[in-house]
Amino acid sequence: MPAGDVETFHRDGSWHNRIEGSSDLLGTYPTREEAVAAGRDEARRRKVEHLVHNLDGTIGERNTYGHDPRDIPG
């Protein structure tokens, strides 16, 4: 994940957003839905990728809101 992407994850009973490469949190939310919405807005604003982690830490969802690095048409 390139530096600057937005990451949504669960820790200590709450959902959080942060910019990859930073330990500073963008926000803490009581529900996954609120955290994902805020993370998506931030990723769109920054034109970067948004990664949403499952409770077990695996990546459950990945969306690109800027330059898509894939070389696959379509």
C-alpha atoms as an extended CHARMM CRD file, in Angstrom:
* protein
*
        74  EXT
         1         1  MET       CA              0.0000000000        0.0000000000        0.0000000000  PROA      1               0.0000000000
         2         2  PRO       CA              1.5960000000        3.3250000000       -1.0210000000  PROA      2               0.0000000000
         3         3  ALA       CA              2.0810000000        5.9580000000        1.6510000000  PROA      3               0.0000000000
         4         4  GLY       CA             -0.9550000000        8.1730000000        1.9460000000  PROA      4               0.0000000000
         5         5  ASP       CA             -3.6780000000        5.5740000000        1.4060000000  PROA      5               0.0000000000
         6         6  VAL       CA             -6.5790000000        5.5700000000        3.8750000000  PROA      6               0.0000000000
         7         7  GLU       CA             -6.9850000000        2.5300000000        6.0840000000  PROA      7               0.0000000000
         8         8  THR       CA            -10.1210000000        1.5920000000        8.0810000000  PROA      8               0.0000000000
         9         9  PHE       CA             -9.5740000000       -0.9480000000       10.8520000000  PROA      9               0.0000000000
        10        10  HSD       CA            -10.9430000000       -2.2470000000       14.1610000000  PROA      10              0.0000000000
        11        11  ARG       CA             -8.9660000000       -2.0270000000       17.4110000000  PROA      11              0.0000000000
        12        12  ASP       CA             -9.8400000000       -1.8680000000       21.0940000000  PROA      12              0.0000000000
        13        13  GLY       CA            -13.5870000000       -2.0980000000       20.4890000000  PROA      13              0.0000000000
        14        14  SER       CA            -13.8240000000        0.7960000000       18.0130000000  PROA      14              0.0000000000
        15        15  TRP       CA            -13.3580000000        1.4170000000       14.3140000000  PROA      15              0.0000000000
        16        16  HSD       CA            -10.6060000000        3.8170000000       13.2170000000  PROA      16              0.0000000000
        17        17  ASN       CA             -9.2420000000        5.5550000000       10.1430000000  PROA      17              0.0000000000
        18        18  ARG       CA             -5.6360000000        6.5000000000        9.5720000000  PROA      18              0.0000000000
        19        19  ILE       CA             -3.3360000000        7.4510000000        6.7490000000  PROA      19              0.0000000000
        20        20  GLU       CA             -0.9860000000        4.6110000000        5.9230000000  PROA      20              0.0000000000
        21        21  GLY       CA              2.4910000000        5.3490000000        7.2340000000  PROA      21              0.0000000000
        22        22  SER       CA              1.1870000000        7.4620000000       10.1280000000  PROA      22              0.0000000000
        23        23  SER       CA              0.2910000000        6.4360000000       13.6490000000  PROA      23              0.0000000000
        24        24  ASP       CA             -2.0650000000        9.4190000000       13.9600000000  PROA      24              0.0000000000
        25        25  LEU       CA             -5.7400000000        8.5430000000       13.7110000000  PROA      25              0.0000000000
        26        26  LEU       CA             -8.0700000000       10.5270000000       11.4630000000  PROA      26              0.0000000000
        27        27  GLY       CA            -11.0080000000        9.4960000000       13.5910000000  PROA      27              0.0000000000
        28        28  THR       CA            -12.5730000000        6.8810000000       15.8530000000  PROA      28              0.0000000000
        29        29  TYR       CA            -16.1080000000        5.5970000000       15.2770000000  PROA      29              0.0000000000
        30        30  PRO       CA            -18.5040000000        3.3340000000       17.1730000000  PROA      30              0.0000000000
        31        31  THR       CA            -19.6190000000        1.4810000000       14.0230000000  PROA      31              0.0000000000
        32        32  ARG       CA            -17.9480000000        0.0470000000       10.9610000000  PROA      32              0.0000000000
        33        33  GLU       CA            -20.4000000000        1.8690000000        8.6920000000  PROA      33              0.0000000000
        34        34  GLU       CA            -19.4890000000        5.2890000000       10.0910000000  PROA      34              0.0000000000
        35        35  ALA       CA            -15.7630000000        4.5830000000        9.8290000000  PROA      35              0.0000000000
        36        36  VAL       CA            -16.0500000000        3.2850000000        6.2560000000  PROA      36              0.0000000000
        37        37  ALA       CA            -18.0730000000        6.3280000000        5.1510000000  PROA      37              0.0000000000
        38        38  ALA       CA            -15.5610000000        8.7460000000        6.6870000000  PROA      38              0.0000000000
        39        39  GLY       CA            -12.6120000000        6.7860000000        5.2890000000  PROA      39              0.0000000000
        40        40  ARG       CA            -14.1640000000        6.7250000000        1.8170000000  PROA      40              0.0000000000
        41        41  ASP       CA            -14.7140000000       10.5030000000        1.9120000000  PROA      41              0.0000000000
        42        42  GLU       CA            -11.1010000000       11.0730000000        2.9560000000  PROA      42              0.0000000000
        43        43  ALA       CA             -9.7680000000        8.7290000000        0.2490000000  PROA      43              0.0000000000
        44        44  ARG       CA            -11.8460000000       10.5250000000       -2.3840000000  PROA      44              0.0000000000
        45        45  ARG       CA            -10.6160000000       13.8970000000       -1.1600000000  PROA      45              0.0000000000
        46        46  ARG       CA             -6.9880000000       12.7230000000       -1.3080000000  PROA      46              0.0000000000
        47        47  LYS       CA             -7.5220000000       10.7030000000       -4.5280000000  PROA      47              0.0000000000
        48        48  VAL       CA             -5.9480000000        7.5960000000       -3.0040000000  PROA      48              0.0000000000
        49        49  GLU       CA             -6.8880000000        4.0060000000       -2.2180000000  PROA      49              0.0000000000
        50        50  HSD       CA             -9.2020000000        3.0690000000        0.6820000000  PROA      50              0.0000000000
        51        51  LEU       CA             -8.5770000000       -0.2450000000        2.4260000000  PROA      51              0.0000000000
        52        52  VAL       CA            -11.2050000000       -1.6280000000        4.7950000000  PROA      52              0.0000000000
        53        53  HSD       CA            -10.0260000000       -4.3730000000        7.1270000000  PROA      53              0.0000000000
        54        54  ASN       CA            -12.1930000000       -7.1450000000        8.5610000000  PROA      54              0.0000000000
        55        55  LEU       CA            -12.2660000000       -7.7920000000       12.3070000000  PROA      55              0.0000000000
        56        56  ASP       CA             -9.4760000000      -10.3630000000       11.8880000000  PROA      56              0.0000000000
        57        57  GLY       CA             -7.2270000000       -7.7890000000       10.1990000000  PROA      57              0.0000000000
        58        58  THR       CA             -7.4830000000       -9.1570000000        6.6620000000  PROA      58              0.0000000000
        59        59  ILE       CA             -8.3930000000       -6.7630000000        3.8800000000  PROA      59              0.0000000000
        60        60  GLY       CA            -12.0960000000       -7.1050000000        3.1730000000  PROA      60              0.0000000000
        61        61  GLU       CA            -12.5460000000       -4.2800000000        0.7070000000  PROA      61              0.0000000000
        62        62  ARG       CA            -10.2660000000       -2.1560000000       -1.4490000000  PROA      62              0.0000000000
        63        63  ASN       CA            -11.3280000000        0.8550000000       -3.5240000000  PROA      63              0.0000000000
        64        64  THR       CA             -9.2940000000        3.2840000000       -5.6060000000  PROA      64              0.0000000000
        65        65  TYR       CA            -10.3940000000        6.9120000000       -5.8770000000  PROA      65              0.0000000000
        66        66  GLY       CA             -7.4780000000        8.3100000000       -7.8370000000  PROA      66              0.0000000000
        67        67  HSD       CA             -4.8060000000        6.9000000000      -10.0700000000  PROA      67              0.0000000000
        68        68  ASP       CA             -5.4490000000        3.1820000000      -10.5290000000  PROA      68              0.0000000000
        69        69  PRO       CA             -2.0280000000        1.5060000000      -10.8090000000  PROA      69              0.0000000000
        70        70  ARG       CA             -3.4160000000       -1.5640000000      -12.6010000000  PROA      70              0.0000000000
        71        71  ASP       CA             -2.5910000000       -2.0770000000      -16.2740000000  PROA      71              0.0000000000
        72        72  ILE       CA             -5.7810000000       -4.0170000000      -16.9140000000  PROA      72              0.0000000000
        73        73  PRO       CA             -8.2900000000       -2.4700000000      -19.3100000000  PROA      73              0.0000000000
        74        74  GLY       CA            -11.8740000000       -2.3400000000      -18.1880000000  PROA      74              0.0000000000
